[in-house]
Amino acid sequence: MSNSQYSLENPASLSLASDDEFQALLLEGVSRTFALTIPQLPDTLYSVVANAYLLCRIVDTIEDEVSLSATQKKYFCAEFINIVKTGNDTEAFAEKLAPLLSEQTIPAEHTLIQVLPRVIAITHKFAPEQIEALATCVETMAEGMPIFQAQNLHDGLATLADMDRYCYYVAGCVGEMLAKLFCCYSPEIAQHKDELLKLSVSFGQGLQMTNILKDIWDDAQRGVCWLPQDIFTETGFELKNLNPESSDENFRIGLAHLISIAHGHLHNALKYTQLLPAHETGIRNFCLWALGMAVLTLKKIKQQSDFNHSNQVKITRNSVKATILATRLMGRSNTLLSLLFNLTSRELKTPDWSYSITSSKATQDL
């Protein structure tokens, strides 16, 4: 059976796919970006990282499901943590959760929940240290995200430290997991484990902050704001007055400040990537493509700070192609990567860049 004969609309058809084909099809359905970047990894890493992303996406699906109460979300998250750790009771879990998903959850995520037992079966084919890395990440995410989901997020988060914590629960812990998996894969990479683990949290935060800034107005339509009020208090803007139809200079100043902080985290992402061996081109590409696309997105936000929809600051396919080409040409040279990063992102800095990034919770130990 060829790939074209497998269908996410027909979960039963996936039973004939190999594990890698199965996970690739699910990835294409739930994330075009990761469906592009994860296949760059070496074969032995591809399977476990693809599986890790699917596990995280299951947590996201539970947390984002509008039909579930806070109590139900807490219950399903706790159950899912146990399932990832043990591999037990997967069928019963999927059968309980699947009928509760609403039409607001995308079809590919409906399928992901239906085929959850096989996703978990794949998880438990990995080495014990890999399973532990995946389970630790899922536990951190599934316990941390409900803390924020239970809050009234209409007027934003109180402080930048709150934003740091949120970014850690949804992305920083994923960065830590990836660093552990890379170290399991390569003793050469493991020589830098402590530094990689610290930088990985900042890497995750840089990517998550970029998504938050890109999606400000999409989130606002849902009555949600992930921006920190204390940053905007300094500029004289109240997030409760956030409105895509109005143009406020004080808001744009605060936005520029957050862009500079995100830029600092992405600079740490570059340092993270430069610690990886030059000959590990697949792992470097995986990191650099995400980093490059985030930098280009931040540039569009900075250049169009009066945007009022995420589509206005979404990077083009040509920008994605340019990122891929540049990393393929320069990805093995740390000197060229630093030059490219500095040239591409120079406009993202503000005078207080150094203060902003070193004061962040996610990087205070660097």
C-alpha positions as a Markdown table, in Angstrom:
| # | Residue | x | y | z |
|---|---|---|---|---|
| 1 | Met | 0.0 | 0.0 | 0.0 |
| 2 | Ser | 1.4 | 3.4 | -0.9 |
| 3 | Asn | 1.3 | 6.6 | 1.2 |
| 4 | Ser | -1.5 | 7.9 | -1.0 |
| 5 | Gln | -3.7 | 5.0 | 0.1 |
| 6 | Tyr | -3.4 | 6.0 | 3.8 |
| 7 | Ser | -5.9 | 8.5 | 5.0 |
| 8 | Leu | -6.3 | 10.5 | 8.3 |
| 9 | Glu | -10.1 | 10.5 | 7.5 |
| 10 | Asn | -10.0 | 6.7 | 7.7 |
| 11 | Pro | -8.0 | 5.9 | 10.8 |
| 12 | Ala | -8.4 | 2.1 | 10.1 |
| 13 | Ser | -6.3 | 2.5 | 6.9 |
| 14 | Leu | -3.3 | 3.7 | 9.0 |
| 15 | Ser | -3.1 | 0.2 | 10.6 |
| 16 | Leu | -1.2 | -1.0 | 7.5 |
| 17 | Ala | 1.4 | 1.8 | 7.5 |
| 18 | Ser | 4.8 | 1.3 | 9.0 |
| 19 | Asp | 5.5 | 3.2 | 12.3 |
| 20 | Asp | 7.4 | 5.9 | 10.5 |
| 21 | Glu | 4.8 | 6.3 | 7.8 |
| 22 | Phe | 2.1 | 6.4 | 10.4 |
| 23 | Gln | 3.8 | 9.1 | 12.4 |
| 24 | Ala | 4.7 | 11.1 | 9.2 |
| 25 | Leu | 1.0 | 11.1 | 8.1 |
| 26 | Leu | -0.1 | 12.3 | 11.6 |
| 27 | Leu | 2.6 | 15.0 | 11.6 |
| 28 | Glu | 1.5 | 16.3 | 8.2 |
| 29 | Gly | -2.0 | 16.6 | 9.6 |
| 30 | Val | -1.3 | 18.4 | 12.8 |
| 31 | Ser | 1.8 | 20.5 | 12.0 |
| 32 | Arg | 3.2 | 21.5 | 8.6 |
| 33 | Thr | 6.2 | 23.1 | 10.2 |
| 34 | Phe | 7.3 | 20.0 | 12.1 |
| 35 | Ala | 6.4 | 17.8 | 9.2 |
| 36 | Leu | 9.1 | 19.8 | 7.4 |
| 37 | Thr | 11.8 | 20.0 | 10.1 |
| 38 | Ile | 11.6 | 16.6 | 11.9 |
| 39 | Pro | 12.5 | 14.5 | 8.8 |
| 40 | Gln | 15.8 | 16.4 | 8.7 |
| 41 | Leu | 16.9 | 14.4 | 11.7 |
| 42 | Pro | 19.0 | 11.2 | 11.5 |
| 43 | Asp | 16.8 | 8.1 | 11.2 |
| 44 | Thr | 17.3 | 6.9 | 14.7 |
| 45 | Leu | 16.2 | 10.3 | 16.1 |
| 46 | Tyr | 13.4 | 10.9 | 13.6 |
| 47 | Ser | 11.1 | 8.2 | 15.1 |
| 48 | Val | 11.5 | 9.3 | 18.7 |
| 49 | Val | 11.2 | 13.1 | 18.0 |
| 50 | Ala | 8.2 | 12.6 | 15.8 |
| 51 | Asn | 6.6 | 10.5 | 18.6 |
| 52 | Ala | 7.5 | 13.2 | 21.1 |
| 53 | Tyr | 5.8 | 15.9 | 19.1 |
| 54 | Leu | 2.6 | 13.7 | 18.8 |
| 55 | Leu | 2.5 | 13.2 | 22.5 |
| 56 | Cys | 2.8 | 16.9 | 23.1 |
| 57 | Arg | 0.1 | 17.6 | 20.6 |
| 58 | Ile | -2.2 | 15.2 | 22.5 |
| 59 | Val | -1.7 | 17.4 | 25.6 |
| 60 | Asp | -2.4 | 20.5 | 23.5 |
| 61 | Thr | -5.6 | 18.9 | 22.1 |
| 62 | Ile | -6.9 | 18.2 | 25.6 |
| 63 | Glu | -6.0 | 21.7 | 26.8 |
| 64 | Asp | -7.5 | 23.5 | 23.8 |
| 65 | Glu | -10.8 | 21.5 | 23.7 |
| 66 | Val | -13.6 | 24.0 | 24.4 |
| 67 | Ser | -16.1 | 21.4 | 25.3 |
| 68 | Leu | -14.0 | 20.1 | 28.3 |
| 69 | Ser | -14.4 | 21.6 | 31.7 |
| 70 | Ala | -11.3 | 22.5 | 33.7 |
| 71 | Thr | -12.0 | 19.4 | 35.9 |
| 72 | Gln | -12.2 | 17.2 | 32.8 |
| 73 | Lys | -9.0 | 18.6 | 31.4 |
| 74 | Lys | -7.1 | 18.1 | 34.7 |
| 75 | Tyr | -8.4 | 14.5 | 34.8 |
| 76 | Phe | -7.5 | 13.6 | 31.2 |
| 77 | Cys | -4.0 | 15.3 | 31.6 |
| 78 | Ala | -3.3 | 13.3 | 34.7 |
| 79 | Glu | -4.5 | 10.0 | 33.0 |
| 80 | Phe | -2.3 | 10.8 | 30.0 |
| 81 | Ile | 0.8 | 11.3 | 32.1 |
| 82 | Asn | 0.3 | 7.8 | 33.6 |
| 83 | Ile | -0.3 | 6.3 | 30.1 |
| 84 | Val | 2.9 | 7.7 | 28.7 |
| 85 | Lys | 4.9 | 6.4 | 31.7 |
| 86 | Thr | 3.3 | 2.9 | 31.7 |
| 87 | Gly | 1.8 | 2.3 | 28.3 |
| 88 | Asn | -1.3 | 0.9 | 30.0 |
| 89 | Asp | -5.0 | 1.5 | 29.5 |
| 90 | Thr | -4.6 | 3.3 | 26.1 |
| 91 | Glu | -7.7 | 1.9 | 24.5 |
| 92 | Ala | -10.0 | 2.9 | 27.4 |
| 93 | Phe | -8.5 | 6.4 | 27.5 |
| 94 | Ala | -9.0 | 7.0 | 23.7 |
| 95 | Glu | -12.6 | 5.7 | 23.9 |
| 96 | Lys | -13.4 | 8.1 | 26.7 |
| 97 | Leu | -11.8 | 11.2 | 25.2 |
| 98 | Ala | -12.6 | 10.9 | 21.5 |
| 99 | Pro | -16.4 | 11.4 | 21.7 |
| 100 | Leu | -15.9 | 14.5 | 23.8 |
| 101 | Leu | -14.0 | 16.4 | 21.2 |
| 102 | Ser | -15.9 | 19.1 | 19.4 |
| 103 | Glu | -15.9 | 20.3 | 15.8 |
| 104 | Gln | -13.5 | 23.1 | 16.8 |
| 105 | Thr | -10.8 | 20.5 | 17.2 |
| 106 | Ile | -9.3 | 19.9 | 13.8 |
| 107 | Pro | -10.0 | 16.5 | 12.1 |
| 108 | Ala | -6.4 | 15.5 | 12.2 |
| 109 | Glu | -6.5 | 15.8 | 16.0 |
| 110 | His | -9.7 | 13.8 | 16.2 |
| 111 | Thr | -7.8 | 11.1 | 14.3 |
| 112 | Leu | -4.7 | 11.5 | 16.6 |
| 113 | Ile | -6.9 | 10.7 | 19.7 |
| 114 | Gln | -8.5 | 7.7 | 18.0 |
| 115 | Val | -5.1 | 6.2 | 17.1 |
| 116 | Leu | -3.5 | 7.2 | 20.4 |
| 117 | Pro | -3.0 | 3.5 | 21.5 |
| 118 | Arg | -0.6 | 3.0 | 18.6 |
| 119 | Val | 1.2 | 6.3 | 19.3 |
| 120 | Ile | 1.8 | 5.0 | 22.8 |
| 121 | Ala | 2.8 | 1.6 | 21.6 |
| 122 | Ile | 5.6 | 3.3 | 19.5 |
| 123 | Thr | 6.7 | 5.3 | 22.6 |
| 124 | His | 7.3 | 2.1 | 24.5 |
| 125 | Lys | 9.6 | 0.7 | 21.8 |
| 126 | Phe | 12.2 | 3.3 | 22.6 |
| 127 | Ala | 15.1 | 2.9 | 25.0 |
| 128 | Pro | 14.3 | 3.5 | 28.7 |
| 129 | Glu | 16.2 | 6.9 | 28.9 |
| 130 | Gln | 14.3 | 8.1 | 25.8 |
| 131 | Ile | 10.9 | 7.1 | 27.3 |
| 132 | Glu | 11.9 | 8.9 | 30.5 |
| 133 | Ala | 12.8 | 12.1 | 28.6 |
| 134 | Leu | 9.4 | 12.0 | 26.8 |
| 135 | Ala | 7.4 | 11.2 | 29.9 |
| 136 | Thr | 9.1 | 14.0 | 31.9 |
| 137 | Cys | 8.3 | 16.5 | 29.2 |
| 138 | Val | 4.6 | 15.4 | 29.0 |
| 139 | Glu | 4.3 | 15.5 | 32.8 |
| 140 | Thr | 5.7 | 19.0 | 33.0 |
| 141 | Met | 3.5 | 20.2 | 30.1 |
| 142 | Ala | 0.3 | 18.5 | 31.3 |
| 143 | Glu | 0.7 | 19.7 | 34.9 |
| 144 | Gly | 1.8 | 23.3 | 34.0 |
| 145 | Met | -0.6 | 24.2 | 31.2 |
| 146 | Pro | -3.8 | 23.9 | 33.3 |
| 147 | Ile | -2.4 | 26.4 | 35.8 |
| 148 | Phe | -2.6 | 29.0 | 33.1 |
| 149 | Gln | -5.8 | 27.7 | 31.4 |
| 150 | Ala | -7.6 | 28.2 | 34.7 |
| 151 | Gln | -6.8 | 31.9 | 34.8 |
| 152 | Asn | -8.7 | 34.8 | 33.3 |
| 153 | Leu | -6.4 | 35.7 | 30.4 |
| 154 | His | -8.4 | 38.4 | 28.9 |
| 155 | Asp | -6.2 | 41.2 | 30.3 |
| 156 | Gly | -2.9 | 39.4 | 29.8 |
| 157 | Leu | -0.4 | 37.9 | 32.2 |
| 158 | Ala | 0.7 | 39.9 | 35.2 |
| 159 | Thr | 4.5 | 39.9 | 34.7 |
| 160 | Leu | 7.2 | 38.8 | 32.3 |
| 161 | Ala | 8.2 | 36.1 | 34.8 |
| 162 | Asp | 4.7 | 34.7 | 34.3 |
| 163 | Met | 5.2 | 34.7 | 30.6 |
| 164 | Asp | 8.6 | 32.9 | 31.2 |
| 165 | Arg | 6.8 | 30.2 | 33.2 |
| 166 | Tyr | 4.1 | 29.8 | 30.6 |
| 167 | Cys | 6.7 | 29.5 | 27.8 |
| 168 | Tyr | 8.6 | 26.9 | 29.9 |
| 169 | Tyr | 5.5 | 24.7 | 30.3 |
| 170 | Val | 4.6 | 24.8 | 26.6 |
| 171 | Ala | 8.0 | 25.0 | 24.9 |
| 172 | Gly | 11.0 | 25.2 | 27.3 |
| 173 | Cys | 10.4 | 21.7 | 28.6 |
| 174 | Val | 10.2 | 20.5 | 25.0 |
| 175 | Gly | 13.6 | 22.1 | 24.4 |
| 176 | Glu | 14.9 | 20.2 | 27.4 |
| 177 | Met | 13.5 | 16.9 | 26.1 |
| 178 | Leu | 15.1 | 17.4 | 22.7 |
| 179 | Ala | 18.5 | 18.2 | 24.3 |
| 180 | Lys | 18.3 | 14.9 | 26.3 |
| 181 | Leu | 17.3 | 13.0 | 23.2 |
| 182 | Phe | 20.3 | 14.5 | 21.3 |
| 183 | Cys | 22.6 | 13.6 | 24.1 |
| 184 | Cys | 21.2 | 10.0 | 24.1 |
| 185 | Tyr | 21.9 | 9.8 | 20.4 |
| 186 | Ser | 25.5 | 11.1 | 20.5 |
| 187 | Pro | 28.2 | 10.9 | 23.2 |
| 188 | Glu | 29.9 | 13.8 | 21.4 |
| 189 | Ile | 26.8 | 16.0 | 21.9 |
| 190 | Ala | 26.5 | 14.7 | 25.5 |
| 191 | Gln | 29.8 | 16.3 | 26.4 |
| 192 | His | 27.9 | 19.7 | 26.4 |
| 193 | Lys | 24.8 | 18.4 | 28.1 |
| 194 | Asp | 24.6 | 20.9 | 31.0 |
| 195 | Glu | 25.0 | 23.9 | 28.7 |
| 196 | Leu | 22.7 | 22.5 | 26.1 |
| 197 | Leu | 19.9 | 21.9 | 28.7 |
| 198 | Lys | 20.1 | 25.5 | 29.9 |
| 199 | Leu | 20.2 | 27.0 | 26.4 |
| 200 | Ser | 17.4 | 24.7 | 25.3 |
| 201 | Val | 14.9 | 26.3 | 27.6 |
| 202 | Ser | 15.8 | 29.7 | 26.1 |
| 203 | Phe | 15.5 | 28.2 | 22.6 |
| 204 | Gly | 12.0 | 27.0 | 23.4 |
| 205 | Gln | 11.0 | 30.4 | 24.9 |
| 206 | Gly | 12.3 | 32.3 | 21.8 |
| 207 | Leu | 10.1 | 30.1 | 19.5 |
| 208 | Gln | 7.1 | 30.4 | 21.8 |
| 209 | Met | 7.4 | 34.1 | 22.3 |
| 210 | Thr | 7.5 | 34.5 | 18.5 |
| 211 | Asn | 4.3 | 32.5 | 18.2 |
| 212 | Ile | 2.7 | 34.6 | 20.9 |
| 213 | Leu | 3.6 | 37.9 | 19.2 |
| 214 | Lys | 2.5 | 36.6 | 15.8 |
| 215 | Asp | -0.9 | 35.4 | 17.2 |
| 216 | Ile | -1.7 | 38.4 | 19.4 |
| 217 | Trp | -4.9 | 39.4 | 17.5 |
| 218 | Asp | -6.0 | 35.8 | 16.8 |
| 219 | Asp | -5.8 | 35.1 | 20.5 |
| 220 | Ala | -7.6 | 38.3 | 21.3 |
| 221 | Gln | -10.6 | 37.2 | 19.2 |
| 222 | Arg | -10.8 | 34.2 | 21.6 |
| 223 | Gly | -10.6 | 36.5 | 24.7 |
| 224 | Val | -7.0 | 35.4 | 25.4 |
| 225 | Cys | -3.9 | 37.5 | 25.9 |
| 226 | Trp | -0.5 | 36.0 | 26.7 |
| 227 | Leu | 1.4 | 39.3 | 26.9 |
| 228 | Pro | 2.9 | 40.5 | 30.2 |
| 229 | Gln | 1.2 | 43.6 | 31.7 |
| 230 | Asp | 4.3 | 44.8 | 33.5 |
| 231 | Ile | 6.2 | 45.4 | 30.2 |
| 232 | Phe | 3.3 | 47.6 | 29.0 |
| 233 | Thr | 2.8 | 49.3 | 32.3 |
| 234 | Glu | 6.3 | 50.8 | 31.7 |
| 235 | Thr | 5.1 | 52.3 | 28.4 |
| 236 | Gly | 1.8 | 53.5 | 29.7 |
| 237 | Phe | -0.5 | 50.9 | 28.0 |
| 238 | Glu | -3.2 | 48.7 | 29.6 |
| 239 | Leu | -3.7 | 45.3 | 28.0 |
| 240 | Lys | -7.4 | 45.4 | 28.9 |
| 241 | Asn | -7.6 | 48.1 | 26.2 |
| 242 | Leu | -6.1 | 45.9 | 23.5 |
| 243 | Asn | -7.9 | 46.4 | 20.3 |
| 244 | Pro | -6.8 | 45.5 | 16.7 |
| 245 | Glu | -8.7 | 48.5 | 15.3 |
| 246 | Ser | -6.8 | 51.1 | 17.4 |
| 247 | Ser | -3.2 | 52.1 | 16.9 |
| 248 | Asp | -1.4 | 53.0 | 20.1 |
| 249 | Glu | 2.2 | 54.1 | 20.1 |
| 250 | Asn | 2.7 | 53.0 | 23.7 |
| 251 | Phe | 1.5 | 49.5 | 22.8 |
| 252 | Arg | 4.0 | 49.4 | 19.9 |
| 253 | Ile | 6.9 | 50.4 | 22.3 |
| 254 | Gly | 6.0 | 47.5 | 24.6 |
| 255 | Leu | 5.8 | 45.2 | 21.6 |
| 256 | Ala | 9.3 | 46.3 | 20.5 |
| 257 | His | 10.6 | 45.5 | 24.0 |
| 258 | Leu | 9.1 | 42.0 | 23.8 |
| 259 | Ile | 10.6 | 41.5 | 20.3 |
| 260 | Ser | 14.0 | 42.4 | 21.7 |
| 261 | Ile | 13.6 | 39.8 | 24.5 |
| 262 | Ala | 12.6 | 37.2 | 22.0 |
| 263 | His | 15.6 | 38.1 | 19.9 |
| 264 | Gly | 17.8 | 37.5 | 22.9 |
| 265 | His | 16.4 | 34.0 | 23.4 |
| 266 | Leu | 16.9 | 33.3 | 19.7 |
| 267 | His | 20.5 | 34.4 | 20.1 |
| 268 | Asn | 20.8 | 31.7 | 22.7 |
| 269 | Ala | 19.2 | 29.3 | 20.2 |
| 270 | Leu | 22.0 | 30.0 | 17.9 |
| 271 | Lys | 24.6 | 29.3 | 20.6 |
| 272 | Tyr | 22.8 | 26.1 | 21.3 |
| 273 | Thr | 23.0 | 25.1 | 17.7 |
| 274 | Gln | 26.7 | 26.0 | 17.5 |
| 275 | Leu | 27.5 | 23.6 | 20.3 |
| 276 | Leu | 26.3 | 20.7 | 18.0 |
| 277 | Pro | 29.0 | 19.0 | 16.0 |
| 278 | Ala | 29.3 | 20.5 | 12.5 |
| 279 | His | 29.0 | 17.1 | 10.9 |
| 280 | Glu | 25.5 | 16.5 | 12.4 |
| 281 | Thr | 24.0 | 18.5 | 9.6 |
| 282 | Gly | 20.5 | 16.9 | 10.1 |
| 283 | Ile | 20.2 | 18.0 | 13.7 |
| 284 | Arg | 21.7 | 21.4 | 12.9 |
| 285 | Asn | 19.1 | 21.9 | 10.1 |
| 286 | Phe | 16.3 | 20.9 | 12.4 |
| 287 | Cys | 17.4 | 23.7 | 14.8 |
| 288 | Leu | 18.4 | 26.3 | 12.2 |
| 289 | Trp | 15.2 | 26.1 | 10.2 |
| 290 | Ala | 13.1 | 26.8 | 13.2 |
| 291 | Leu | 15.5 | 29.5 | 14.3 |
| 292 | Gly | 15.6 | 31.1 | 10.9 |
| 293 | Met | 11.8 | 31.1 | 10.4 |
| 294 | Ala | 11.4 | 32.7 | 13.9 |
| 295 | Val | 13.8 | 35.5 | 13.2 |
| 296 | Leu | 12.1 | 36.3 | 9.9 |
| 297 | Thr | 8.7 | 36.3 | 11.6 |
| 298 | Leu | 10.0 | 38.7 | 14.3 |
| 299 | Lys | 11.3 | 41.0 | 11.6 |
| 300 | Lys | 7.9 | 41.1 | 9.9 |
| 301 | Ile | 6.3 | 41.9 | 13.3 |
| 302 | Lys | 8.8 | 44.7 | 13.9 |
| 303 | Gln | 8.4 | 46.1 | 10.4 |
| 304 | Gln | 4.6 | 45.9 | 10.5 |
| 305 | Ser | 3.9 | 46.7 | 14.2 |
| 306 | Asp | 0.5 | 48.0 | 13.3 |
| 307 | Phe | -0.6 | 44.5 | 12.0 |
| 308 | Asn | -4.0 | 43.2 | 13.2 |
| 309 | His | -4.0 | 39.6 | 11.9 |
| 310 | Ser | -1.4 | 36.9 | 12.0 |
| 311 | Asn | -1.6 | 36.4 | 8.2 |
| 312 | Gln | 0.0 | 39.8 | 7.8 |
| 313 | Val | 3.2 | 38.7 | 9.5 |
| 314 | Lys | 3.3 | 35.1 | 8.3 |
| 315 | Ile | 6.5 | 34.5 | 6.4 |
| 316 | Thr | 6.2 | 33.5 | 2.7 |
| 317 | Arg | 7.1 | 30.2 | 1.2 |
| 318 | Asn | 10.0 | 31.9 | -0.5 |
| 319 | Ser | 11.3 | 33.0 | 2.9 |
| 320 | Val | 11.1 | 29.4 | 4.1 |
| 321 | Lys | 13.0 | 28.3 | 1.0 |
| 322 | Ala | 15.6 | 31.0 | 1.5 |
| 323 | Thr | 16.1 | 29.9 | 5.2 |
| 324 | Ile | 16.6 | 26.3 | 4.0 |
| 325 | Leu | 19.1 | 27.3 | 1.3 |
| 326 | Ala | 21.1 | 29.6 | 3.7 |
| 327 | Thr | 21.4 | 26.9 | 6.4 |
| 328 | Arg | 22.5 | 24.3 | 3.8 |
| 329 | Leu | 25.2 | 26.7 | 2.6 |
| 330 | Met | 26.4 | 28.0 | 6.0 |
| 331 | Gly | 25.1 | 25.4 | 8.5 |
| 332 | Arg | 28.5 | 23.8 | 9.1 |
| 333 | Ser | 30.3 | 27.1 | 9.9 |
| 334 | Asn | 29.7 | 28.7 | 13.3 |
| 335 | Thr | 31.4 | 31.9 | 12.0 |
| 336 | Leu | 29.1 | 32.2 | 9.0 |
| 337 | Leu | 26.1 | 31.4 | 11.1 |
| 338 | Ser | 26.9 | 34.2 | 13.6 |
| 339 | Leu | 27.4 | 36.6 | 10.7 |
| 340 | Leu | 24.1 | 35.6 | 9.1 |
| 341 | Phe | 22.2 | 35.8 | 12.4 |
| 342 | Asn | 23.6 | 39.3 | 13.2 |
| 343 | Leu | 22.9 | 40.7 | 9.7 |
| 344 | Thr | 19.4 | 39.3 | 9.6 |
| 345 | Ser | 18.3 | 40.2 | 13.1 |
| 346 | Arg | 20.2 | 43.5 | 13.8 |
| 347 | Glu | 17.0 | 45.6 | 13.6 |
| 348 | Leu | 15.4 | 43.5 | 16.4 |
| 349 | Lys | 17.7 | 44.7 | 19.1 |
| 350 | Thr | 16.8 | 47.6 | 21.4 |
| 351 | Pro | 19.3 | 49.4 | 23.7 |
| 352 | Asp | 18.1 | 47.4 | 26.7 |
| 353 | Trp | 18.4 | 44.0 | 24.9 |
| 354 | Ser | 21.2 | 42.8 | 27.3 |
| 355 | Tyr | 19.2 | 43.6 | 30.4 |
| 356 | Ser | 16.0 | 42.1 | 29.0 |
| 357 | Ile | 17.4 | 38.7 | 28.2 |
| 358 | Thr | 19.6 | 38.3 | 31.3 |
| 359 | Ser | 16.8 | 39.2 | 33.6 |
| 360 | Ser | 14.6 | 36.5 | 32.1 |
| 361 | Lys | 13.8 | 33.6 | 34.4 |
| 362 | Ala | 14.5 | 31.1 | 31.6 |
| 363 | Thr | 18.1 | 32.3 | 31.2 |
| 364 | Gln | 19.0 | 33.6 | 34.6 |
| 365 | Asp | 21.5 | 30.7 | 35.1 |
| 366 | Leu | 23.4 | 31.3 | 31.8 |
